[in-house]
Amino acid sequence: MSTFTIVSFCSIAGESIKYGVVFICSFLLSFQAFAGNSDSTTITVTWDMKSTELRDVLRLQNIDYFSVAFTDTSLRGKHFKIVSKEYRNSKLIATRDHYTETNYPAAFAFNKDSAAFRFNILAHQPKKKQTHFMFQFDRVGLNPKYKSKNTNLYSLRDATGSLGEPVQVPLYTSFPLFVYSLPYVDPNKPDMYQYCALTQDAVPPSEWGKKYGVKHYIVFEMQIID
C-alpha cells in the first residue's frame, strides 16, 4: 500500500537513460487548442536549473527535478487539485486525490497577493521497489510514496509539452501535468529505451500498457478550481 505524508517547510539516453544523450522531447500532451480561450491559463515547466553543481548532485543521486510556474492575475485566490492515476499491467489500479487526501486546502492555493506562483516536483528511488515524490509548494511539501519495480529505468516527464516555454492549459478541467514511467522498448530496436515515443501517436496514457507494453507508470493530473 502507498503512503502519504505532509511536511512543513518556512528522450532517449545513451550513456545514461535519462542524462546521456537526451533527445529534446517530452510527453507531448500539450493544450495549444486552449490558446486565447478565457477558460485557460499559461503554464511553464522547466527541468534545468541555474546551479550546475546542484544539477550534478541530483543526477548522481538519480533524482528527477522539474519546476512549474504560473503568471496570471486571474488565478489569485484560486485552488488546484493534484490527482495521481497509477497503472500496472494495462490496468488502472489506484486513483489518489491528494487535495482531499491531505485535508489541508491551504497547501493547494495560488498566491492571493501575487500573479506569480511556482512549485517544484522531485522523484527519487531511495531503495529498491519504492519511489518517493516531493511536491514543494510555498511553505508546504507533499510526499506521496509508491511501490515501483526493481529497476532504475523510471523517468519523470513533463506532460504539458512546455519544454521551458509557456503553453496553455485549461481551467476547471483536469490535464496531465507529469508522468513517471518505465520506457517503451521498440521491438525493432531492443537496445534502446524510449520515453517520447509513448505519445507520438497521441495515444492517451490509459492505453500505454496495451499499446506499448509499459508495465508500470503514474500520471499526475492537475485541475485548477475556485
TAMO-V794514 format. One record per helix or strand of 3 or more residues. SS is the DSSP state (a for helix, b for strand). FROM is the first residue (numbers start at 1). TO is the last residue. If there is no record, write none. Layout:
((SS FROM TO) (SS FROM TO))
This chain:
((b 4 8) (a 32 34) (b 40 46) (a 52 60) (b 64 71) (a 73 75) (b 79 88) (b 91 97) (a 98 102) (a 105 108) (b 116 127) (b 130 136) (b 140 147) (b 155 158) (b 167 170) (b 175 181) (a 187 189) (a 196 199) (a 205 212) (b 216 225))
